[in-house]
Amino acid sequence: MYLKGFAMFHPMVLFFYFLLVFVILLSTLNPVLLGVFFVSGVMLFSLLHTFRKTLSELFFYLFVWLLVTLAIPLFHHNGMTILFFLNDNPMTLESMFLGMAIGFLIISFAFWCKNYSLYITSDKILYLLGTIQPQLAIWYTLLLRFIPQCKRNFRDIQSTQKTVGFYATSSLFERLFGFVKIIKVAFLLSVEQTFSQIDSMKARGYGLQKRTHFSIYKFYIWDCVCLVWLIVIGILFLLNFKELDFYYEPSLKALTLTKEMSLLYGILLSIGLLPAMIEIKELVKWKFLKSKM
Amino acid sequence: MEIFKVENVNFTFAESSKRALNAVSFTIQQGSFAVLFGASGSGKTTLLQLLKRELTPNGKRDGEIFYKGELLEDIDAKTLVSEIGFVMQKPDDQIVMDTVWHELAFGLENMGLSNAQIRKKIAEMTSYFGMGDWFHKKISELSGGQKQLLNLASILIMQPKVLILDEPTSQLDPIAATEFMQTLHRLHEDTGVTIILVEHRLEDVFQFASDIMLIENGSIIAQGSPRIIGQIVKKINEHHIMLEALPTATRIYYGLSTFTNESPITIREGMEFIGNYKNEIQELPRNIIEQKIDKPILAMKDCWFRYGRDFPDIVKGVSLKIQKGEIFCILGGNGAGKTTLLKLLAGQCKPYKGYVLLHDKKMKKYSMEQLYKKNIALLPQNPKTLFLQSTIREDYEVTAKLIGFDKMEASLQIERVMKMLHIESLMDMHPHSVSGGELQKIAIGKLLLLQPKILLLDEPTKGIDVFAKKQLQQLLQQLRAQGMTIIIVTHDMDFAAEIADCCGLYFDGEVLAIDVPKSFFAQNNYYTTAANKIARQLYPNAVTCEDVIELCIANGLDKK
């Protein structure tokens, strides 16, 4: 766990950030906002991965996008402007636009999810959970260690059992039965370990009194600034939701780019680009520092 | 001042009628380093658990335990939790959180300390143990030794007055185990914390201990300082099996006669003591069994192996020949890839270059059935993975059926294996509930049902006591006499020196220095048995304790 760039923000701030992004992204199908979050999501992803990786991901999602764009008009026939008929079903311009928009929504969402999982790692989830419900956080941790342990036991037992002729049968039923048996034993072995962990918890005073919750995260001034900024934007978004919301049917909503609206889009763009900007700044700063040294 | 006083304690487990502890009385002084030893199942762990109130098992206890002059039951729970720390046997089984820093904080969080206080204590602890480099790591990235050190640190952070450890090094390799003991010693010297330790391997710990107790069948039968405990045990029984557990220097000392002085305990002291003997005879005449150079039963030819395309090579061009009927030991450090090598020999992994020959036929050409029925059997590092049924008998029966025995034959074979291993009393138990040594035995029993010609063993001495080790040794020798070929991967040098016909050192993907144990160890200066280290100035070819004792007797004392 090495914290740098955008990840240096307090987990709480990061969590609110991604919450806000997902809310804005998923609550409207506004083409401008879709564009904003598509571009910023891909940009951030490309900063955190190699060029090759970004390209191959984009390539994959191009197919997803095509699929969605073509599929939606096939099943969805609302809309004013009928282009042609396919199997007696009208194909409309509006549903094609809707298809494209949903396609973009899916891709943007996928990229933002990937970014999310890079920043909000399991220990940050644990921390957030712990501040709300410390008891729950501990059981969650035990579970986090239980599952890989179970998998490891399963693998070990399986490879051992192969050598004592366990799978040397052609009957599918017997194989299946054996498989279930191995899962059972792997599970029981892991449970044994969990019991011992519970002993170890008791031995260190778990449950004697109210626990405190220790973390290595600190709340700095920039966290505060960022949090306030996020709240302001959240409120702005809610206040202007009516204007930002977009519909495709029966006919496309007209996009009016007034001065205020342009400003609002600009502000929302700044939210999308925030992590990417910080990562770039970090890169440039270190390059600069290095050249001075 | 006495910190623990145990008076006449008896203990019976809830579900059993036999007493696990029987009239145990002893006192432990503040600041002492007490070591408890004894065979598995003698009640060591139970005794330790009684001293740690939170871990006391269900059962009936009478007698009294005093902590600092007060009855253990009367002390407030919070004081007790932090003042008595307990480190368990298996490193993984006591770690609760998933990162190092959080594990360190766990106990303090339970005590309700503030963030700032915890931070300070963690900083202090981490610096003391030099854990800075892996402070941010996930538990799954740590080695066994690091995990056990973390366990120690996360107990110590609560500032205990007494530290109780239950075989903390039994799952570690010798190097990590020695390091752990040295850390414990430093801690004892630095802080004066009282230490109560249960241990099988006494070689490293004797020199640090102030008090030794031997426990047998639930009673403490001998107690004394490290230098005289041998005498006390010898008075009880001249050939007590637990004498074998003492450090090599002490064993040589007592093997030579009934000395009544204080015994040497370290290697250096052992060397000094042996210095009194002449060294005219360097080697004893022994009927060395001539190695028949036959066609090897199992051979490896230029084998290369890695776990995946992007992984490093683990086996790098190994060529090996194993003769029929020999015991071949492969030694080497942790993580060197010994287990992988064994898997290649067992046909569990396939080399990407080179081949393995079994009876002069390529391993690839055997079907699973041909390979594992009456040919090769592998004892994995965790023998528990061999058992799927709820009793050992049931498991044996299923195995016998798999191999194709009919009912009569099956019961006959099971009978034979049972008799050979003396495991009649265990047959109706659950395979996971027996002790380490017993588990080892029933696992070998199961493999013997498959009637293998070649038996492969992965770290068979891990976590078992001297008694079980002696039994294992006898069993393997018996199997060899029946013509079985045995390949053992181990880091237990003393075991290898006692049992092997041939030793090889596995290092950096290669098997180096294949030789008979005598020359194998005699040529090494550092990587050698304790007995050899003690005797090498006088008798460079002596590698086991018995060798040294016999040579000393043959040479006689130097009168000068």
Chai-1 contact restraints between the chains, C-beta under 6 A:
chainA,res_idxA,chainB,res_idxB,connection_type,confidence,min_distance_angstrom,max_distance_angstrom,comment,restraint_id
A,M1,B,H136,contact,1.0,0.0,6.0,A-B,restraint_1
A,D123,B,T99,contact,1.0,0.0,6.0,A-B,restraint_2
A,T141,B,M97,contact,1.0,0.0,6.0,A-B,restraint_3
A,T141,B,D98,contact,1.0,0.0,6.0,A-B,restraint_4
A,L144,B,D98,contact,1.0,0.0,6.0,A-B,restraint_5
A,R145,B,D98,contact,1.0,0.0,6.0,A-B,restraint_6
A,D156,B,T385,contact,1.0,0.0,6.0,A-B,restraint_7
A,I157,B,T385,contact,1.0,0.0,6.0,A-B,restraint_8
A,T160,B,P380,contact,1.0,0.0,6.0,A-B,restraint_9
A,T160,B,T385,contact,1.0,0.0,6.0,A-B,restraint_10
A,T160,B,L386,contact,1.0,0.0,6.0,A-B,restraint_11
A,T163,B,Y372,contact,1.0,0.0,6.0,A-B,restraint_12
A,T163,B,L378,contact,1.0,0.0,6.0,A-B,restraint_13
A,G165,B,Y372,contact,1.0,0.0,6.0,A-B,restraint_14
A,G165,B,L402,contact,1.0,0.0,6.0,A-B,restraint_15
A,A168,B,M368,contact,1.0,0.0,6.0,A-B,restraint_16
A,A168,B,E369,contact,1.0,0.0,6.0,A-B,restraint_17
A,K181,B,L388,contact,1.0,0.0,6.0,A-B,restraint_18
A,V185,B,L388,contact,1.0,0.0,6.0,A-B,restraint_19
A,Q193,B,D93,contact,1.0,0.0,6.0,A-B,restraint_20
A,S196,B,D93,contact,1.0,0.0,6.0,A-B,restraint_21
A,Q197,B,V96,contact,1.0,0.0,6.0,A-B,restraint_22
A,D199,B,L55,contact,1.0,0.0,6.0,A-B,restraint_23
A,S200,B,Q94,contact,1.0,0.0,6.0,A-B,restraint_24
A,M201,B,V96,contact,1.0,0.0,6.0,A-B,restraint_25
A,K202,B,E54,contact,1.0,0.0,6.0,A-B,restraint_26
A,A203,B,E54,contact,1.0,0.0,6.0,A-B,restraint_27
A,A203,B,L55,contact,1.0,0.0,6.0,A-B,restraint_28
A,A203,B,F86,contact,1.0,0.0,6.0,A-B,restraint_29
A,R204,B,G107,contact,1.0,0.0,6.0,A-B,restraint_30
A,R204,B,N110,contact,1.0,0.0,6.0,A-B,restraint_31
A,G205,B,V81,contact,1.0,0.0,6.0,A-B,restraint_32
A,G205,B,N110,contact,1.0,0.0,6.0,A-B,restraint_33
A,G205,B,M111,contact,1.0,0.0,6.0,A-B,restraint_34
A,Y206,B,N110,contact,1.0,0.0,6.0,A-B,restraint_35
A,L208,B,A77,contact,1.0,0.0,6.0,A-B,restraint_36
A,L208,B,K78,contact,1.0,0.0,6.0,A-B,restraint_37
A,Q209,B,G112,contact,1.0,0.0,6.0,A-B,restraint_38
A,R211,B,E109,contact,1.0,0.0,6.0,A-B,restraint_39
A,R211,B,N110,contact,1.0,0.0,6.0,A-B,restraint_40
A,T212,B,E109,contact,1.0,0.0,6.0,A-B,restraint_41
A,T212,B,G112,contact,1.0,0.0,6.0,A-B,restraint_42
A,F214,B,A105,contact,1.0,0.0,6.0,A-B,restraint_43
A,F214,B,E109,contact,1.0,0.0,6.0,A-B,restraint_44
A,F214,B,N115,contact,1.0,0.0,6.0,A-B,restraint_45
A,F214,B,I118,contact,1.0,0.0,6.0,A-B,restraint_46
A,I216,B,W101,contact,1.0,0.0,6.0,A-B,restraint_47
